[in-house]
Amino acid sequence: MISQPRSRRSHAAVRQLVLPFAARSRDRQKWFRRWIVAGTAVVVAAILASSPWGRYGAAVTVWGARQVVRRFFGLPRPREEVDEAWRRRRELGIEETRRGLARVYAEADPPIRKLLRYAGLDPDHGLLRWGNYDLTLLLPSTVFEADDSGRSYRLRPLTRSIWLSQISLKGGVPFFFLVPDGPGLAQAIEGTTGIPVATSRQTTSSWGLRGPEPDPRAPFRVMVLGDSFMQGLFIGDDETPPESLRRYLEGRVGCRASVLNTGVLGYSPEQYYHAMIAFADRFPPHFVVISLFCNDFGDLHAVPTRGLGDWGEGKYWLEKIGAFCAAREWPYLIAPAPYAPGLLGKRRPGFYPGLIANELDINSIFLLDPTEDFIDAHLDRVIEGQLRRARPMGCPLFNDAIGDGHFSALGSRVWAERVGRRLLRIMGEEQARRVSRGLPPRGPDVLKARERAGDR
């Protein structure tokens, strides 16, 4: 006889009998496990909330999930979310650096603490702001001040300062020893290894910019956007690239020129844009020069040697600068500063500045690479030195003598002459177009100046 399978109903009807006290014990264990899980989650959340890295990690996780969804549906990333991500990243860097500064200061010798207080680099007064594209910088509050309108920080107006060398502090905090050049300096460096670099004294105008007082009514006005290369590190006020450009233009055009130097160490394209906005109405230029460097897009060495950088972010801000200039009919020129190791060693122009040209939708006329002029100028100085049996060490166009990679006074002049030649040609072409349409030239009449100089 074949037995029939039992129905599901008969199976459901057969249940194991559980005594009441056993059921209550099982329920208590179940709720206990739930409370353990919930309590653990609360503790973990509290730890994450109290840790800057925890808060940042949680925010990045949420942000990353949104990007996955957007990519799946082919949606663009809103600029507001990009700006918010940068804000979180910068706040984290500042918070972490503040802790490092407190640790370095606590471990420093009394003379170093005294110097840090004099410079405004101590934990109570040090200015912690973002710069160099994605880094946190510790700036002396006696020379710099905060700027929350987009530039992050700026030079203090009417301030005289000087660079100190031979000071190194361990702890991973990037100190900038540009300190007030006043009667208290000698006492401040007493007992330290700090040495003032006599050639590096700098002053700022009432506008908070390096160089002479700007002249908004000058017949020829140029605005220069840039970073430490344009500010001019370890060289005098009259040796910076913008000041060298002013002398070159006055000599060629034959009229008074005013060059607004908005360059500040650590600036990148986002800060270039906001610097331009800050002075656009006070100083309407006839021409804008944008000086770039490889660390505007990422790591100082990874960008020019491997092309690794955030080119999209740089492109966004450079296009905003271009759009602003176009709206006001200001011609502009982008001039990347040469990467010093590439002058005397292997060059990789396909990475830098080549990728800038690849990313930007810009006519080649408005993009200038002065590298060849620097190489020629270097060779000229080498030849002169060899004839005198005093070949220069390193490259005389940079501050190699003190181990710094910024332009020397000679490098500033080479940059100014190369940029000035292109600038005048662009202005001449624009004026020729206006004259052909029966319109007066904007700014100085470059065409007549070239005729007077015999420059055809």
KEKE-143977 format. One line per field, with one value per residue (C-alpha): residue number from 0; z, y, x. Coordinates in steps of 0.5 Angstrom, whole numbers. Layout:
N
i c(NUM:...)
w c(Z:...)
v c(Y:...)
u c(X:...)
This chain:
456
i c(0:1:2:3:4:5:6:7:8:9:10:11:12:13:14:15:16:17:18:19:20:21:22:23:24:25:26:27:28:29:30:31:32:33:34:35:36:37:38:39:40:41:42:43:44:45:46:47:48:49:50:51:52:53:54:55:56:57:58:59:60:61:62:63:64:65:66:67:68:69:70:71:72:73:74:75:76:77:78:79:80:81:82:83:84:85:86:87:88:89:90:91:92:93:94:95:96:97:98:99:100:101:102:103:104:105:106:107:108:109:110:111:112:113:114:115:116:117:118:119:120:121:122:123:124:125:126:127:128:129:130:131:132:133:134:135:136:137:138:139:140:141:142:143:144:145:146:147:148:149:150:151:152:153:154:155:156:157:158:159:160:161:162:163:164:165:166:167:168:169:170:171:172:173:174:175:176:177:178:179:180:181:182:183:184:185:186:187:188:189:190:191:192:193:194:195:196:197:198:199:200:201:202:203:204:205:206:207:208:209:210:211:212:213:214:215:216:217:218:219:220:221:222:223:224:225:226:227:228:229:230:231:232:233:234:235:236:237:238:239:240:241:242:243:244:245:246:247:248:249:250:251:252:253:254:255:256:257:258:259:260:261:262:263:264:265:266:267:268:269:270:271:272:273:274:275:276:277:278:279:280:281:282:283:284:285:286:287:288:289:290:291:292:293:294:295:296:297:298:299:300:301:302:303:304:305:306:307:308:309:310:311:312:313:314:315:316:317:318:319:320:321:322:323:324:325:326:327:328:329:330:331:332:333:334:335:336:337:338:339:340:341:342:343:344:345:346:347:348:349:350:351:352:353:354:355:356:357:358:359:360:361:362:363:364:365:366:367:368:369:370:371:372:373:374:375:376:377:378:379:380:381:382:383:384:385:386:387:388:389:390:391:392:393:394:395:396:397:398:399:400:401:402:403:404:405:406:407:408:409:410:411:412:413:414:415:416:417:418:419:420:421:422:423:424:425:426:427:428:429:430:431:432:433:434:435:436:437:438:439:440:441:442:443:444:445:446:447:448:449:450:451:452:453:454:455)
w c(0:-2:3:1:3:9:7:9:13:17:18:20:25:28:33:38:45:49:56:58:62:56:51:56:56:49:48:53:49:43:45:49:42:39:44:44:36:37:43:39:33:37:40:33:31:37:35:28:30:35:30:24:20:22:20:13:12:13:8:3:3:2:-3:-7:-7:-10:-16:-17:-18:-22:-27:-27:-30:-34:-30:-29:-22:-20:-18:-11:-9:-12:-8:-2:-2:-3:3:7:5:7:14:15:13:17:23:23:22:28:32:29:30:37:38:34:39:45:43:41:45:48:43:37:41:42:34:32:37:34:27:28:27:34:36:38:32:26:20:18:11:4:-2:-7:-10:-4:1:8:9:16:14:19:21:22:14:12:13:12:6:6:-1:-5:-4:3:5:2:4:9:7:8:11:11:11:10:9:14:12:16:20:20:24:25:25:18:19:13:16:12:15:12:18:20:18:24:30:34:29:32:38:36:32:38:40:33:27:23:18:15:7:6:-2:0:3:1:2:0:-2:1:-3:0:-6:-7:-11:-12:-11:-17:-22:-24:-29:-32:-40:-40:-35:-34:-29:-27:-24:-21:-15:-11:-18:-19:-12:-13:-7:-4:-9:-8:-10:-16:-19:-19:-26:-26:-24:-29:-34:-33:-34:-41:-43:-41:-45:-51:-52:-49:-44:-36:-35:-28:-27:-22:-18:-15:-14:-7:-5:-5:-10:-15:-21:-16:-12:-19:-21:-14:-14:-21:-19:-12:-17:-23:-22:-18:-23:-30:-34:-42:-41:-36:-36:-32:-29:-28:-25:-25:-17:-19:-22:-17:-14:-15:-19:-21:-25:-30:-30:-30:-32:-26:-24:-23:-30:-30:-23:-26:-33:-29:-26:-32:-36:-31:-32:-39:-39:-35:-39:-45:-42:-41:-47:-44:-48:-44:-44:-40:-39:-35:-31:-33:-29:-27:-27:-34:-36:-35:-35:-39:-41:-41:-45:-46:-39:-37:-40:-46:-42:-41:-48:-49:-44:-45:-51:-53:-59:-59:-59:-52:-49:-48:-46:-45:-44:-50:-48:-41:-44:-49:-43:-39:-45:-46:-38:-39:-45:-41:-35:-38:-42:-35:-33:-28:-30:-26:-21:-23:-27:-26:-28:-21:-14:-14:-10:-4:-6:-8:-15:-16:-21:-20:-22:-28:-29:-28:-33:-38:-37:-37:-44:-47:-44:-46:-53:-54:-50:-55:-61:-59:-57:-64:-67:-64:-65:-72:-73:-69:-73:-80:-77:-76:-68:-64:-60:-53:-49:-51:-59:-60:-67:-67:-62:-66:-72:-68:-65:-72:-70:-76)
v c(0:7:12:19:25:29:36:43:44:38:40:47:44:40:44:43:45:51:52:59:61:58:63:69:67:67:73:77:74:77:84:83:82:88:93:90:92:98:101:99:103:109:108:108:114:118:116:118:124:126:125:129:123:120:126:126:119:119:125:122:115:119:123:117:114:120:119:112:113:119:115:110:115:119:125:131:132:139:144:146:139:139:146:142:137:142:145:139:137:143:144:137:139:145:141:136:141:145:139:138:146:145:139:142:148:144:141:147:150:157:161:158:159:166:167:163:168:174:172:170:163:160:156:162:167:162:163:156:157:152:154:150:147:142:143:147:152:155:163:168:172:179:178:175:176:171:172:169:172:166:168:164:169:175:180:185:192:197:191:190:183:179:172:168:162:156:154:147:144:137:135:136:143:147:153:160:164:171:175:183:187:191:193:187:182:182:180:175:171:171:164:161:159:164:168:174:174:181:181:178:184:186:191:192:197:200:195:189:187:187:193:200:204:202:207:206:212:210:210:203:198:190:186:180:173:168:165:165:166:173:175:174:170:172:178:185:189:192:185:181:179:184:190:188:187:194:197:193:196:203:202:199:203:210:212:210:203:200:193:190:184:180:174:171:165:158:161:157:158:158:164:167:168:171:176:178:179:183:188:188:195:198:197:196:193:193:186:180:176:169:166:158:153:145:145:149:142:137:135:139:133:128:134:135:128:124:128:126:132:135:138:139:143:147:148:150:156:158:158:162:167:167:168:174:177:176:179:186:185:184:180:175:171:165:164:157:158:154:147:148:141:140:146:142:135:131:135:132:138:133:133:140:145:141:138:145:146:140:141:149:151:157:159:158:166:167:161:162:157:161:155:156:163:161:155:160:165:160:158:165:166:159:162:168:165:160:166:169:162:163:158:159:154:151:155:163:164:161:162:156:159:159:152:156:154:161:166:170:177:175:170:175:180:174:172:180:180:174:176:183:181:177:182:188:183:181:188:191:185:187:195:194:190:196:201:197:198:205:205:208:203:201:203:206:206:200:200:207:206:200:205:209:204:201:194:192)
u c(0:3:2:0:4:2:-1:2:-4:-2:5:3:-1:4:8:13:10:14:13:12:18:22:19:20:27:28:24:29:35:32:31:38:41:37:39:47:46:43:47:54:51:50:57:60:56:58:65:65:61:67:72:74:76:69:65:69:68:61:60:64:60:54:57:60:53:50:55:54:46:48:53:47:42:47:46:51:54:52:57:54:56:63:64:61:65:71:69:69:75:78:75:78:85:85:82:88:93:91:92:99:101:99:103:109:109:109:115:119:124:123:127:123:116:118:119:113:109:113:111:104:105:103:97:93:95:97:92:90:87:87:91:96:90:88:93:92:97:100:101:103:97:102:103:97:89:83:79:72:70:73:81:82:87:91:97:96:96:102:106:113:116:122:123:127:132:135:129:126:121:119:111:109:106:108:111:112:117:115:115:115:121:121:125:123:126:133:130:125:130:135:137:134:138:133:137:134:134:136:134:127:124:117:112:105:100:94:90:94:98:106:109:107:100:96:94:87:88:94:94:96:93:95:92:96:93:98:101:108:112:108:108:116:119:126:127:126:119:122:125:118:115:109:114:119:113:111:118:118:111:113:119:116:110:112:107:105:103:101:101:96:100:95:99:100:103:99:94:91:85:80:83:86:78:76:82:80:73:75:79:75:71:77:82:79:85:87:89:90:95:94:100:100:104:104:101:95:92:95:102:108:112:106:103:109:112:106:100:97:92:85:85:77:77:83:79:72:76:80:74:70:76:76:68:69:74:70:64:68:72:79:84:88:94:95:103:105:111:117:118:125:127:125:129:136:133:128:122:115:111:106:104:105:104:101:95:93:92:89:84:82:78:83:86:94:95:92:97:104:110:116:120:124:126:128:133:136:137:140:145:147:149:153:157:158:160:165:168:170:171:166:160:154:152:145:140:141:134:131:133:138:143:139:135:129:125:122:124:130:131:134:128:123:126:126:119:117:120:117:110:110:112:106:101:103:102:95:93:96:92:86:87:88:81:78:81:79:72:73:73:78:84:82:88:95:96:101:101:104:108:111:112:116:120:121:118:114)
